[in-house]
Every structure is written in structure tokens, then in C-alpha cells.
Amino acid sequence: MFTLHAQMRAAWSSGDYATLAKVGYMRNPIVNRCVRMIGEAAASAQLLLYSDKQELDQHPVISVLRRPNARQSGKTFFETLYGHLLVSGNAYIELVELDGSPRELHALRPDRIKILADSSGWPKGYEYSIGARSTRFMIDDQGNSPILHLSLFHPLDDQYGFPPLQAALMALDVHNAASQWNKSLLDNSARPSGALVYSSKEGNNLSQEQFDRLKHELEEGYTGAQSAGRPLLLEGGLDWKAMGYSPRDMDFMEAKNGASRDIALAFGIPPMLLGIPGDNTYSNYREANRAFWRQTILPLLGRTCGGLSHWFSGHLGEELRIHFDMDKIEGLSIEREALWKRIGAASFLDDDEKRAAVGYGRRINSNE
């Protein structure tokens, strides 16, 4: 008995939204945790609205951001939005207005949106399709649209964004394949594949009847988890030869952890925060968490707030700026305390100058 081995190319998953969602977010624990960590952290930031450097407490935009629609709270809405952006590289928001005032926001699934381009390649509208029904949202002459499109940089596409999960697609397939291989090995009683080699002193081969009987006995009595531990009885001339690598030979866990680190790197999450062993370049968990906020969450919040500010300003005809409250972010509390201590010790600054240095306005004097 012998086997022929042919060199084959690796089969990689496709990079479309449905595949990335199913193979990545819905089946891989590392991807699922990365998307949830980023989405939950970014959605926890409190958004503020400014007009001409003045913070507004009451405004239709503030109301719709806190309560986007009847089904979702503001936090749930933004978790969905960031999930779309991370898995697809694109996120779309539909604005519902009444009498020129924003009333509802809806996060639309990216795989249902098609960008309509003119002859020059510039977007002129969006088409949202569910089954056979399609709805078009066109861009007016002032460049305003009821659809806000947020996207991540794509070096080869002018319209659609590039998802970080697609950059980690090879690592994702390796991680999933390692889990599938481990499950198959457990189903086979944690035994690697092998072959029964027959060698007789006379040089004869097994007859067809002997071969069929041996194959049937192996399949019936020695395969599957239910047959774990059952001894293999060999007749004269038969010898068991293991085929393939053992988990130890393959360095199974290190290969899986390496793939996990690549996935975390693509999303911008320190492996320490995900409990992945090895490559812990941060001295402690707190430092890793601060780097996570500084390098991943804050840029994402800045991109989102900038897009929302431009979008709402165009619709309402007034200059609005949406920003997040840095003082309410627990992950940056150490930096904030250090800044306050440093500014507070600056004796050459008066109280108003100290307040301005940390981002606050002048103290209101009741006598003025």
C-alpha cells in the first residue's frame, strides 16, 4: 500500500462581505472579539455638539444621536455602525427628515448598498436593494445626500473601503483550519492518519477479498471518537505506519497563536488584551489598553465625528461640529490625571489659562 502526494496551492476564502461575516465574525472567536471590543469601546464615547465653538445642550442632532430610531439606542446604533465598518470597510447611515429636521438614523447593511457613479466616476447616488426591491437615494446639486458613506482607505478602489479583516484573511484561514484540524483529530480519537503496510516473506499481496475485509474492519471498529482506546489487532505481515505530522511536530498552538496575533494586528488591538500569549510588548495591561484607545479607538472616533459633522452641516445649512468627550473616556484617565497635575503645578498660569490649557472655557463670573 502506498500513497502519492501532489503539491497543491492553498485555498483561501473570498473577501466579499458575506464570507468575511460568516467565516470571520460568526465563526472565529478572535475576529468576533476584536470587532466587539472596538465597537463597544467606540460606542461608549459620549458625543458632543458645537456651533461656533459653543457647546449645544439642546439640538435636533443631539436628540437623533442619542435616540437614532425606535428600535435602537445611540450606543447600539453605533456598535452596529462600527461593526459594518470593520467587517466590510464601509458603513452607511440613512437620514430620515421631517420638515427639514433630522428625526431618525438607520444603519444600512453594506452588502445591500451599491454606489451609483456618473460618467466621470464620481458618486451620484446610492441604491439600496432587498430582494427584488430597490430604492435610490440621489445626491443633490449641493452635494447633500440622505446617505452618509463612511469608508476605510482602499488603495485600488475609488468608491468602496478596504476592511481590515481582508488584510488578515490568510491568518483567519490558518486559524480556522487549525481549529477544524483539531476537531477532526479529536473525532478520530486524537490519532493522526496512518496506513497498514502488508509485507509477506513470500512477497505476495493481499487478495481483493482480504483487502475489502480489512478495510471494512478498520472503518467499523477503529474510526470515530466512540472507538477511542480500542486496541488495533494486527495479523501476520501487517504493520501500522503513522502518516502526517503530530500536533507537537507542527507546533500546533504556536501556529494558531501566531495567526491570532496577525488578526489582532490588523484590527489594531494589542494581543495582551485578547489573552493571546507571546509578543506582549507592553509592560502591563493598563499600558496596552491606553495604546488601544490612542492608536485605534480615537482615530476611528475622529473619522466618524468628522463625517457626521460635514453631513449634518450640509443638510441643516449651519456649521456644526460633532466631537467626543475626552474627559469621559476611562481608558485615558491616567493621561488626564497627569495633565491636570502638570498644569495645576504651573504657578505662572492663572486659573483661566489653566482651564484653557486642559480644554475648558473661562470660568463664569456671576458679578460680570
C-alpha positions as CSV (number, residue, x, y, z in Angstrom):
1,M,0.0,0.0,0.0
2,F,1.4,3.4,-0.9
3,T,0.2,7.0,-1.4
4,L,1.0,9.6,-3.9
5,H,1.4,13.2,-2.7
6,A,0.9,16.1,-5.0
7,Q,1.8,19.7,-4.3
8,M,-1.3,21.8,-4.2
9,R,-1.9,25.6,-3.8
10,A,-3.6,26.7,-0.6
11,A,-7.3,27.5,-1.0
12,W,-8.1,30.9,0.5
13,S,-11.6,32.3,1.4
14,S,-13.0,35.1,-0.8
15,G,-13.0,38.6,0.5
16,D,-16.7,39.5,0.0
17,Y,-18.8,40.8,2.9
18,A,-20.9,37.6,3.3
19,T,-17.8,35.4,3.5
20,L,-16.0,37.8,5.9
21,A,-19.0,37.9,8.1
22,K,-19.6,34.2,8.2
23,V,-16.0,32.8,8.2
24,G,-14.7,35.7,10.3
25,Y,-17.1,37.3,12.7
26,M,-19.6,34.4,13.1
27,R,-17.1,31.5,13.3
28,N,-13.8,32.9,14.6
29,P,-13.5,33.9,18.3
30,I,-10.6,36.3,17.7
31,V,-12.3,38.3,15.0
32,N,-15.6,38.3,16.9
33,R,-13.8,39.7,20.0
34,C,-11.8,42.2,18.0
35,V,-14.9,43.7,16.3
36,R,-16.9,43.7,19.6
37,M,-14.1,45.3,21.6
38,I,-13.6,48.1,19.0
39,G,-17.4,48.6,18.5
40,E,-18.2,48.7,22.2
41,A,-15.3,50.9,23.1
42,A,-16.0,53.5,20.4
43,A,-19.8,53.4,21.0
44,S,-19.2,54.2,24.7
45,A,-17.7,57.6,23.9
46,Q,-20.1,60.5,24.7
47,L,-20.6,62.7,21.6
48,L,-20.9,66.5,22.0
49,L,-22.2,69.1,19.5
50,Y,-20.7,72.5,18.9
51,S,-21.7,75.5,17.0
52,D,-19.3,78.4,16.6
53,K,-17.1,76.9,19.5
54,Q,-20.2,76.9,21.7
55,E,-21.4,73.5,23.1
56,L,-25.1,72.9,22.5
57,D,-27.2,71.1,25.0
58,Q,-30.4,71.1,23.0
59,H,-30.5,70.4,19.3
60,P,-32.2,68.0,16.9
61,V,-28.9,66.5,16.0
62,I,-28.1,65.7,19.7
63,S,-31.6,64.1,20.1
64,V,-31.2,61.9,17.0
65,L,-27.7,60.8,18.0
66,R,-28.9,59.8,21.5
67,R,-32.0,58.1,20.1
68,P,-31.5,57.3,16.4
69,N,-34.7,55.3,15.9
70,A,-37.4,53.4,17.7
71,R,-35.5,50.1,17.7
72,Q,-32.1,51.2,18.8
73,S,-30.4,53.4,21.5
74,G,-27.4,55.5,20.5
75,K,-24.9,53.0,21.8
76,T,-26.5,50.0,20.0
77,F,-26.7,52.0,16.8
78,F,-23.0,53.0,16.8
79,E,-22.0,49.4,17.7
80,T,-23.8,48.3,14.6
81,L,-22.2,51.0,12.5
82,Y,-18.7,50.3,13.6
83,G,-19.3,46.5,13.1
84,H,-20.2,47.2,9.5
85,L,-17.2,49.4,9.0
86,L,-14.7,46.8,10.4
87,V,-16.1,43.8,8.6
88,S,-16.9,45.5,5.3
89,G,-14.7,48.5,5.2
90,N,-17.9,50.5,4.5
91,A,-20.7,51.8,6.7
92,Y,-23.9,53.6,5.6
93,I,-26.3,55.8,7.5
94,E,-29.8,56.8,6.2
95,L,-31.2,60.1,7.5
96,V,-35.0,60.5,7.8
97,E,-36.0,64.1,8.0
98,L,-39.4,65.8,8.8
99,D,-39.9,69.4,8.0
100,G,-36.2,69.9,7.4
101,S,-35.2,68.5,10.8
102,P,-33.5,65.1,11.4
103,R,-35.8,62.6,13.0
104,E,-34.3,59.1,12.6
105,L,-31.0,57.4,11.7
106,H,-30.7,53.9,10.3
107,A,-27.6,51.8,9.7
108,L,-27.9,50.0,6.4
109,R,-26.2,46.7,5.7
110,P,-23.2,47.3,3.4
111,D,-23.8,44.3,1.1
112,R,-27.2,45.8,0.2
113,I,-25.8,49.2,-1.0
114,K,-24.5,49.9,-4.5
115,I,-22.8,53.2,-5.3
116,L,-24.1,54.8,-8.5
117,A,-21.4,56.7,-10.4
118,D,-21.6,59.2,-13.2
119,S,-19.6,59.1,-16.4
120,S,-16.6,60.7,-14.7
121,G,-16.6,58.1,-11.9
122,W,-17.9,60.4,-9.2
123,P,-20.7,59.1,-7.0
124,K,-24.2,60.5,-7.9
125,G,-26.3,58.3,-5.6
126,Y,-26.8,55.1,-3.7
127,E,-29.1,52.1,-4.5
128,Y,-30.4,50.1,-1.6
129,S,-31.7,46.6,-2.5
130,I,-33.6,44.0,-0.6
131,G,-34.5,41.0,-2.8
132,A,-36.2,42.4,-5.9
133,R,-37.0,45.8,-4.4
134,S,-34.6,48.7,-4.8
135,T,-34.6,52.3,-3.6
136,R,-32.4,55.0,-4.9
137,F,-31.0,57.9,-2.8
138,M,-29.6,60.6,-5.1
139,I,-27.0,63.3,-4.3
140,D,-28.4,66.8,-5.0
141,D,-26.6,69.7,-6.6
142,Q,-25.2,70.9,-3.3
143,G,-23.6,67.6,-2.7
144,N,-26.0,66.6,0.0
145,S,-27.4,63.1,0.3
146,P,-29.7,61.2,2.8
147,I,-27.0,58.6,2.9
148,L,-23.7,59.1,4.7
149,H,-21.0,56.7,3.5
150,L,-18.1,56.1,5.9
151,S,-15.2,54.1,4.4
152,L,-11.7,52.9,5.2
153,F,-8.8,53.7,2.8
154,H,-8.7,51.4,-0.2
155,P,-5.6,51.8,-2.5
156,L,-7.3,50.2,-5.5
157,D,-10.9,51.4,-5.3
158,D,-12.2,55.0,-5.6
159,Q,-15.6,54.3,-4.0
160,Y,-15.5,51.4,-1.6
161,G,-13.4,50.9,1.5
162,F,-11.0,48.1,2.4
163,P,-11.8,46.1,5.5
164,P,-9.0,45.2,7.9
165,L,-10.3,41.7,8.1
166,Q,-9.5,41.2,4.5
167,A,-5.9,42.1,5.1
168,A,-5.8,39.3,7.8
169,L,-7.7,36.8,5.6
170,M,-4.7,34.4,5.3
171,A,-4.3,34.4,9.1
172,L,-8.0,33.9,9.5
173,D,-8.0,30.9,7.2
174,V,-5.0,29.4,9.1
175,H,-6.7,29.9,12.4
176,N,-10.0,28.4,11.2
177,A,-8.2,25.5,9.5
178,A,-6.2,24.8,12.7
179,S,-9.4,24.6,14.7
180,Q,-11.1,22.3,12.1
181,W,-8.0,20.0,12.0
182,N,-8.0,19.8,15.8
183,K,-11.7,18.9,15.8
184,S,-11.1,16.2,13.1
185,L,-8.3,14.8,15.1
186,L,-10.5,14.6,18.2
187,D,-13.2,12.9,16.2
188,N,-10.6,10.3,15.2
189,S,-9.6,9.6,18.8
190,A,-6.7,12.1,18.7
191,R,-4.8,9.8,16.4
192,P,-3.1,11.1,13.3
193,S,-3.8,9.4,10.0
194,G,-1.8,6.3,9.1
195,A,-1.6,3.2,6.9
196,L,-1.5,-0.5,7.4
197,V,1.5,-1.9,5.4
198,Y,1.4,-5.5,4.4
199,S,4.7,-7.2,3.7
200,S,5.0,-11.0,3.5
201,K,8.1,-13.1,3.3
202,E,6.9,-14.6,0.0
203,G,6.3,-11.1,-1.5
204,N,2.6,-11.7,-2.1
205,N,-0.1,-9.0,-2.0
206,L,-3.4,-9.2,-0.2
207,S,-6.2,-10.7,-2.2
208,Q,-9.2,-8.4,-3.1
209,E,-11.3,-10.3,-0.5
210,Q,-8.7,-9.8,2.2
211,F,-8.3,-6.2,1.3
212,D,-12.0,-5.5,1.5
213,R,-12.4,-7.3,4.8
214,L,-9.5,-5.4,6.4
215,K,-10.9,-2.1,5.2
216,H,-14.3,-2.8,6.5
217,E,-13.0,-3.9,9.9
218,L,-11.0,-0.7,10.2
219,E,-13.9,1.6,9.3
220,E,-16.3,-0.2,11.6
221,G,-14.2,-0.8,14.6
222,Y,-11.4,1.7,14.8
223,T,-12.6,5.1,13.5
224,G,-14.6,7.8,15.3
225,A,-14.5,9.1,18.9
226,Q,-16.6,6.2,20.2
227,S,-13.8,3.8,19.4
228,A,-11.1,5.7,21.3
229,G,-8.7,3.5,23.1
230,R,-9.7,0.3,21.4
231,P,-6.5,-1.8,20.6
232,L,-5.7,-2.5,17.0
233,L,-5.2,-6.2,16.3
234,L,-2.8,-6.9,13.5
235,E,-2.4,-10.2,11.8
236,G,0.9,-11.6,10.4
237,G,2.6,-9.4,7.9
238,L,0.7,-6.2,8.9
239,D,2.4,-3.2,10.4
240,W,1.0,0.3,11.3
241,K,2.8,3.3,9.9
242,A,1.8,6.8,11.0
243,M,1.3,9.3,8.3
244,G,1.3,13.1,8.6
245,Y,2.7,15.3,11.4
246,S,1.6,15.1,15.0
247,P,0.4,18.3,16.8
248,R,3.7,18.6,18.5
249,D,5.7,18.3,15.3
250,M,3.5,21.0,13.7
251,D,3.9,23.3,16.8
252,F,0.1,23.5,16.6
253,M,-0.6,26.0,19.4
254,E,2.2,28.4,18.3
255,A,0.9,28.4,14.7
256,K,-2.6,29.2,16.0
257,N,-1.4,31.9,18.3
258,G,0.7,33.4,15.5
259,A,-2.4,33.6,13.3
260,S,-4.3,35.2,16.2
261,R,-1.7,37.9,16.7
262,D,-1.9,38.7,12.9
263,I,-5.6,39.1,13.2
264,A,-5.3,41.3,16.3
265,L,-2.6,43.4,14.5
266,A,-4.9,44.0,11.5
267,F,-7.6,45.4,13.8
268,G,-5.1,47.4,15.9
269,I,-5.6,45.5,19.2
270,P,-2.7,44.6,21.4
271,P,-2.6,40.8,21.8
272,M,-2.4,41.1,25.5
273,L,-5.9,42.5,25.6
274,L,-7.2,39.3,23.9
275,G,-5.3,36.9,26.1
276,I,-3.0,35.7,23.3
277,P,0.3,34.5,24.7
278,G,3.6,35.8,23.4
279,D,4.6,39.1,21.8
280,N,3.4,41.1,24.8
281,T,5.4,44.3,24.2
282,Y,3.6,46.3,26.8
283,S,4.7,46.2,30.4
284,N,1.2,45.9,31.8
285,Y,-2.5,45.6,30.9
286,R,-3.1,49.3,31.6
287,E,-0.4,50.5,29.1
288,A,-1.8,48.1,26.5
289,N,-5.3,49.5,27.0
290,R,-4.1,53.1,26.7
291,A,-2.3,52.2,23.4
292,F,-5.5,50.6,22.2
293,W,-7.5,53.7,22.8
294,R,-4.8,56.1,21.4
295,Q,-4.0,54.1,18.3
296,T,-7.3,52.5,17.4
297,I,-10.4,54.0,19.0
298,L,-9.6,57.7,18.9
299,P,-8.7,57.7,15.2
300,L,-12.0,55.8,14.5
301,L,-14.0,58.3,16.6
302,G,-12.3,61.2,14.8
303,R,-13.2,59.7,11.4
304,T,-16.8,59.1,12.4
305,C,-17.3,62.5,14.0
306,G,-15.8,64.3,11.0
307,G,-18.1,62.5,8.6
308,L,-21.2,63.2,10.8
309,S,-20.2,66.9,11.2
310,H,-19.9,67.5,7.5
311,W,-23.1,65.6,6.7
312,F,-25.3,67.3,9.2
313,S,-23.9,70.7,8.4
314,G,-24.8,70.3,4.7
315,H,-28.3,69.2,5.5
316,L,-29.1,71.8,8.1
317,G,-27.3,74.7,6.5
318,E,-25.3,75.6,9.6
319,E,-21.8,75.0,10.7
320,L,-21.9,72.1,13.2
321,R,-19.0,70.2,14.8
322,I,-19.5,66.8,16.5
323,H,-16.7,65.7,18.8
324,F,-16.3,63.2,21.6
325,D,-15.8,64.0,25.3
326,M,-12.2,63.0,26.1
327,D,-12.7,63.6,29.8
328,K,-15.3,60.8,30.0
329,I,-13.0,58.1,28.5
330,E,-11.9,55.8,31.3
331,G,-9.0,54.3,29.3
332,L,-7.3,57.7,29.2
333,S,-7.8,58.7,32.8
334,I,-4.1,58.3,33.6
335,E,-3.1,60.7,30.9
336,R,-5.8,63.1,32.1
337,E,-4.7,63.0,35.7
338,A,-1.1,63.6,34.7
339,L,-2.1,66.6,32.6
340,W,-4.1,68.1,35.4
341,K,-1.3,67.6,37.8
342,R,1.2,69.2,35.5
343,I,-1.0,72.2,34.6
344,G,-2.0,72.6,38.2
345,A,1.6,72.9,39.3
346,A,2.3,75.7,36.7
347,S,2.4,78.7,39.0
348,F,3.0,81.1,36.1
349,L,-0.6,80.4,34.8
350,D,-3.7,81.9,36.2
351,D,-6.9,79.9,36.6
352,D,-8.4,80.8,33.2
353,E,-5.2,80.0,31.4
354,K,-5.1,76.6,33.2
355,R,-8.7,75.9,32.2
356,A,-7.9,76.8,28.6
357,A,-4.8,74.5,28.6
358,V,-6.9,71.5,29.5
359,G,-9.7,72.3,27.1
360,Y,-12.2,74.3,29.2
361,G,-13.6,77.8,28.8
362,R,-13.3,80.7,31.1
363,R,-14.9,80.4,34.5
364,I,-18.2,82.3,34.5
365,N,-18.2,85.2,37.0
366,S,-21.6,85.9,38.4
367,N,-20.5,89.6,39.1
368,E,-19.9,90.3,35.4
